[in-house]
């Protein structure tokens, strides 16, 4: 692990203010944002009018629950600029999604929005131990995807040296990491695991040949078991980060070195947890769908934006000194959830089982199909080189163990298939975990 355990805080005033003071700040900014959105975004104004809500009805965060929700479909329906609140001449950046789950979406950022985003990512990297003396390798993709630019902007604001590598070319990534003495890594967790495996395949010892101390990993759901696996592979502190293009890119929330939830940048966004079926707000500690409201964004503000990510919120102050609400690790998405024979299954549940089993790698694929009107799910699990050369009886014992554990966790029987090492496709961006033939 990294030796430097000091909890640094980039903006102590905003990250450590009292709950009452923060609530007052959020209320003031919410009132201003609602008025701004109502005056400049006809679609949202019509939605408020339909609910007989006027900006003057919103007096503070206690009234947030009366506002209409926004969804990703709104961005698609209003493609490309129907949700802009600022004139196009004030938009200095367009970021967007890849469109892997449908029509791409874009979000317009003003200079203010880019500055806010940079500040949030500076807080994120600082929480993981980044200082002006560090060298940060950014292996997120650069482009419409927010990962690369977000990490670059945060490191630049701190004053660290930045290697904007983007994703891909793994051997070159490791060469630069080694020769330049990189101390911090930013990429997806699945790519971090792949880098760690490749480092060892190249005969390098990360604790001797590399100077890495920490990494900030996000853009896809990952388990606590995967975090421990990455830390063991690379000899670092692995910190979770969270963000989405519609809100501000990565840095909306982040884990500190306590690794006890992700601190939400509450001076810029307000978080809620709702019942995904009814839309009703849920109390702290209860798991549900995460909803965000931006209160400093000027290009394309989002009021009560439904993320479809599932987690819970914890308002207790952290041992690091920050007083912001923390969100738990994302356990799944309401729109990524698989329903297999009436049972809700999340890929992260499968991952949590596999990472804890010796002899298999944390690379898997869920293949879902429907045979004779009944749902089937095959879990393809990659063996390590050692396991692959083991006896057939031991391999079968491991397969049965995985099958039993998955059934215990998800509640249904699945077909587990152990496959050869390196046979499941690797991703240098977001990992693809599911093939659902029912949708083809």
N, C-alpha and C positions, 0 to 999 in steps of 0.2 A: 504494500500500500504506500501511498504518498506519505512522506515523513512530516510534512508541514500540515499540522492539524489546526492552525489558527483560523478562527472564523472571521474572515474579512467581510465587511459590509460596504458596498459602494456608495449608498446614499442613506446614511443612518437616520436622517430626519424622516424620510418617507417610509423606510423599511421598519423603523422601530417606534413610530408614534403610538400614542395610546389609542385604544379601540374607539373611545368617544370622539377624539380629535379626528380620527380617520373617517368615522361615520359622518361627521359634519362636513368634511371635505368632499366625500363622495356625494352627499346630498346636494351640495352647492353645484358640483360639476354635473350631476344627473339632471337637475332642473335646467341648466344651460343647454345641455345636449339635447334634451327632449324638445325644447323650443327651437333649437337650430335644425333638428331633423324635421320637425313639423313644418317649418317655414321653407325648407329647401328640397325636400324629397316628397313629391306628390303621392307616390305609392303609399308611403307610410302615413302621410297625412290622411289619405282616404281610409286607411285601416283604422286609425284612431277615431276619425269621425264616425265610422261605422259602429264603433263601440261607445260612442257619445263621450269620448275623452278629449279634453282640451289640455294644452300645455300647462295652463294655470291650475289644473287639478292635481298636478304632480308637485308635491312640496318637499319630498325627500325620498330616501331609499325605502322607507316604509310603504311608499306608493308604487314601487316598482312592479308589484304583482298585478297592477291594473293595466299595464301596457301590453299591447299585442306582441306575439312572438314574431321572430324572423327565422327563415329557414334557408338552406342552401338552394332550394328550388327558386327562392326569390331572386338570387343572383343570376340564375340561369334564365328565369322568365324576363328579367330586366336587362339581359345582355345587350351591349356591354356596359353602358354608362347610366342605366336608368335609376340606379341607387346612389349616384354621386350627389353629395351635398355641396361640394365646392365646384366652382367653375373649372372647366378642363385646363384653362391656362395656369391654374394653381396646382395641378397634379404633376408631380415630378417623377413618379415611379408607378409602373403597373406591375403587380405581382399576381400570380394565379396558380391554379391547380393544373395538374397534368391532364386531367380529364379521363383518368383511368376508370372512374366509376360513372361516366356519363359525359355530357357536354362540359367543356372546361368552364371555369369561372375565373373572373378577374376582379381585383380590388385596386382602387386608386389611392395612392398615398401622396399627401402634401408634404412639403418640407417639414412641417411640424410632426407629421406622422412618422417620417423616417427618423427624426431626432428622438421621438418618444421610443420607438422600437430599438434604436441603438442604445438608449439608456437602459431599457429593460434587459437587453442582452449583456450589457456591461455588468449589471447586477448579477445576472445568471453566471457568467464566467468568474466573477469575483467570488461568488459563493462557493465555487469549486476550487478556489485557491489561486486564480489567475492574478498576476501583477504585471507591471510594466517590464519586469525582467524575464517574463515567460516568452516562449515561442509556441504559437498556436497553429496547428495544422488543421485546416478546414477541408474535410473530405465529404461534406455534403455537396450536392450538385448546385452549380450556379446557373441561373436562368430564371424562368418564371417561378419555379419552386423557391420558397422563401428561405430554405435552410442555409444555403451557402452565403447569401448576402447578410442574413441575420447574424451568423457567427462572426463573419468578417467585420461587420459594423461594430459589434460589441467589443471585440478584441482591439479594434482600432481606437475606440473611445477610451479604453483603458490605457492604451499606449504600448501594448505588447507587439512583438514582431509576429506578423501573420504570413502563413503560407497558404494562399488560396488555391489548393490543389484541385478542388472539385472531386467528383467521384470517379472511380475507375483506375486502371493501370496500377494494380496492387503492388507489384514488385517495385515500381518507381516510388510509390507512396512510402514503402518501407525503407528504401534507399535514402530518401530525403529525411525521413524520420530519424534514421540512424546517424547520417553524416552531419545534419544540421543541429542535432541535439534537441529535437522537438520535445517539449515538456507537457503540452496539452493537446488532446485530440477531440475533434468535433465531427460526428458522423452518425449514421443510424446504428442502433445496437446490433443488428444483424451483420452489418459491415464491420463493426468493431470486432465481433467474434471471428469473422472471416480473416481480418487482418491479424488477429492474435494467433489463429491457427497457421497462417502463412508464415508469420515470424518464426514459429517453431519448426515448420517444415523446412525453412531456410537454414536451420541449425543455429539460430540466434537465441540467446537467453535475454528476455526483455529486462530482467533485473540487472544485467551486466552490460548488454550492448545498446540499450536504449535509455533515454533519460526521462521517459514519460512518467508523470506523477498523477495525472487526472484526465478524465474525459467527460464531455457533456454530450449525452446521447438521447435522441428523440426521433420524432416523425413517424413512429410506428409503436404499437403497444408491445411492451416487453415485461417479463416477470421479474420478481425479486431473485428467483433462481438464476435467470439469465444475467442479472447484474453481478451476482457472485461469480458466475462462470467467467465473465469478461474480466473481472478484477483479478482472478487467478491466472487467466491467460496472459494478461498484459502487465500485471503487477502494479495496478493503479487504483485510484478511487474513481468509481463509475457513478456519475450523477445524472439523474433523469431531468429532462427539460420538456416543456410542452408549449405548443403554440399552434396557430392556424392562420392561414392567409387572411381570412375574413376579419380576424380580430387584430393581429399585428405580427404574424409570423412567430418563430420561436422566441421564447422569453416571456410569454404571457405568465408562465409559472416555472419554477425551477427548484431542484433539490439542493440543499446545502450539504456540508460534510457530515451532518447528523444523519442524513438519509432517512428522515422520518416524515415523508410527505413532501409536496412541492409548494413553495411559497408563491402565492398569487400576488402579482403587482397591483394591489388594490387601489392605489392612487390613480391608476389608469383604466382598470376594468373592475366591474362588480360581478361576482360569481353567485349563482344560485344552483340548487339541486331541485329538480322537479320529478314528479311521477311521470314517466314517459307516456303512460296511457291516458292520464287525466290532465296533465299540465299543471297540477296543483303543486305549490312549493312544499318541500320536505325539510325537516329540521336538520341541524348539524348532526353529523354522525350517521345519518341514514343514507343508504346507497340509492342513486337514481341518475337521471340524465343531467349532465352539466350544461348550464346556460350562462352566457356571458353578455354583459352590456358594456360597451366602450364609453368612457366619459371624458376622454381627451382627444379622440380621433376626429379629424376635421374633413378628410377626403371622402370617406364612406363609413360613417358611424354605423354601428350595429346595436340595436336595442333588443334585448332579450333574445339573443341568437342561440338557437338550439344546436349544440355541437353533436348530439347523438352519442357522445362518449359517456361511459358509466363510471362513476366514482362517488366519493363522499367528501365532505368538508370538515375540517377540524379547526376551531377558532382559538385553541389554546396557544399561548406564546411558546416559541421553540427554544431549546437550550442554546441555540446560536445567538439569541438576542433579538431576533426578528419577531414582530408581533402580528404579521400578516396571516390571514387565513391560509391554511395548507390544504391542498387537495391530495387525496390518496392516488396511488398509481392507477392508471386507467385499466379496468378489468375487461373491457370489451366495448363494442359499439352496438347500439340498438339496430343499426342497419347492416352490421357485419355478423350479427348473431345468426347461427345456423339452427334451424328447427328440424331435428331428426326424430321422427316418430313421436312428435309432440313434446320433445324435450329440448330445452334451450341449451345450446352448446357454443362456447366461445373458444377460438383457437388458443387463447392464452391459458385456458385450463389444460389443454394438451401439453403445451410447452412446460408448464409448471411440473408436470409429471416427468417429462423426458429429461429435463436438465438435472434431475436428482438421481438418474440411473447410470451406473457405471457401464461403460462399454458402448454407449450410443452417443452420437453427436447431437447438438441442439438444432439440427436441421431436419425439418419434417414437412410433409405435405398431406393435407386432408383432401381426399377424393370422395365426393358425395355423388350418389346416383340414386335412381329409383328403379327397382327390379320387382316385377310382378306387383305393382302398386304399393310397394313398401320401400321406405327410405333405407339406404345403406351408406355406411361411412367406412372407408379404408384409411388407416393412418399409416403412411409410409414413413419409416424412421431409418435414418442413416446410421450404419454401424461405424465404429472406429476401426482403424487398421488392425489393431490387436484382436478385437472381437471378430472381425471378418475371417481371420485365420484360426479361430478357435474351433472347438469340436461342435458338431451339429447338435449334440444333446445340450450343450451349454447355451448355444444360440437359441434353441427352442425354449429353454428355461427362462432366458431373458425376455423372449417374445411373450411368453405366458405371463411373466411378472408385469410387463408393460400393459398387456391386455387387462389384467385384473385391476391394476391401479387406475387406468383410465375409466373403467367401469365404476370403480368406487368414487371417482371424482365427478364424472358427468352423469352417471346413473343409467347408462345404456351400454350394451355390448357393441364392440366395434371389431373390425378385422384389422389386426396389426401386421404389417409386412415390413420385415427388416431388409433394407437394401444396401448395396455396396457403398463403400466410402466414396465421397465426392460425386455421387450419382444424382443427388437432388440439386437442381440449378441454384447457383449463388446469385445474390442480388447486390449490386453496388449502390443501390438506393433503397427503396422500401421493399421489404421481402414479400413475395407472394406465397401465401400459406394455404390457399383453398382453391380447389378446382371443383366447381359445382355443376355437374352435367345436367342437373334438373333444370338449369336456366338456359341451356344451350338449345 
